[in-house]
Amino acid sequence: MIEIEIYAKGLRGTRYLMELRGQMDMLPKVRYKIDDRHDLVYFEIDDPQEVSVEMIDSLFTNIGLQPRFVGQIPEGMRQSDHTVRLG
């Protein structure tokens, strides 16, 4: 099991809270807890192979919020390397 913390500015708005709960139906194997006072969502994921960073990111962007991952993203959740060599 892994835990991830996401900060999404503006989440405490009632509309966003309801929409996020609706979006979470797309990930039935993910448990979550919302801290609406601080615009944070805590996720518990049993199998990180079934959920990617992109999937979590889309949960928030679909409702108009910009998610920010707090801390380091676990290796098991990274599907692709977004780093591009310059030059």
C-alpha positions in Angstrom: 0.0 0.0 0.0 1.1 3.5 -0.7 -0.1 6.9 0.4 -0.2 10.1 -1.6 -1.1 13.6 -0.6 -2.5 16.1 -3.1 -2.9 19.8 -2.6 -5.6 21.4 -4.8 -6.2 25.1 -4.3 -9.9 25.9 -4.1 -11.0 22.4 -3.2 -12.9 23.6 -0.2 -15.6 25.0 -2.5 -18.8 22.9 -2.1 -19.1 22.4 -5.8 -15.6 21.0 -6.1 -16.1 18.7 -3.2 -19.2 17.2 -4.7 -17.6 16.9 -8.2 -14.5 15.2 -6.7 -16.6 12.6 -4.9 -18.2 11.9 -8.3 -14.8 11.6 -10.0 -13.6 9.1 -7.3 -16.2 6.6 -8.6 -13.7 6.1 -11.5 -11.2 4.6 -9.1 -13.1 2.2 -6.9 -10.0 0.5 -5.4 -8.6 3.8 -4.1 -9.5 5.1 -0.6 -9.4 8.8 0.1 -10.0 11.4 2.8 -10.6 15.0 2.1 -9.2 17.7 4.4 -11.3 20.6 3.1 -9.9 23.1 5.6 -6.4 22.8 3.9 -7.5 21.8 0.3 -5.8 18.4 0.7 -6.8 14.9 -0.3 -5.1 11.9 1.1 -5.1 8.7 -1.0 -4.4 5.1 0.0 -3.7 2.8 -2.9 -3.3 -0.9 -2.4 -1.9 -1.7 -5.8 0.1 1.2 -7.4 0.2 -0.7 -10.7 -3.5 0.0 -11.2 -3.4 3.7 -10.6 -1.1 6.2 -12.3 -0.1 9.8 -11.6 -1.9 10.8 -14.8 -5.2 9.2 -13.6 -5.0 11.1 -10.3 -4.1 14.3 -12.1 -7.1 13.9 -14.4 -9.5 13.5 -11.4 -8.7 17.1 -10.5 -8.3 18.7 -13.9 -11.7 17.3 -15.0 -13.3 19.5 -12.3 -11.2 22.5 -13.0 -8.6 22.2 -10.2 -4.8 22.1 -10.5 -3.4 19.3 -8.3 0.0 19.5 -6.7 1.6 16.3 -5.4 3.0 16.8 -1.9 6.3 14.9 -1.4 7.9 12.4 -3.7 5.8 10.4 -6.1 6.3 6.6 -5.5 8.2 4.8 -8.3 5.4 2.3 -8.8 3.0 5.0 -9.9 5.2 6.6 -12.6 4.1 5.3 -16.0 6.4 7.5 -18.1 9.4 9.7 -17.6 8.5 13.3 -18.5 12.1 14.4 -18.4 13.5 15.6 -21.7 17.2 16.0 -22.4 18.1 19.6 -23.5 20.5 20.4 -26.2 
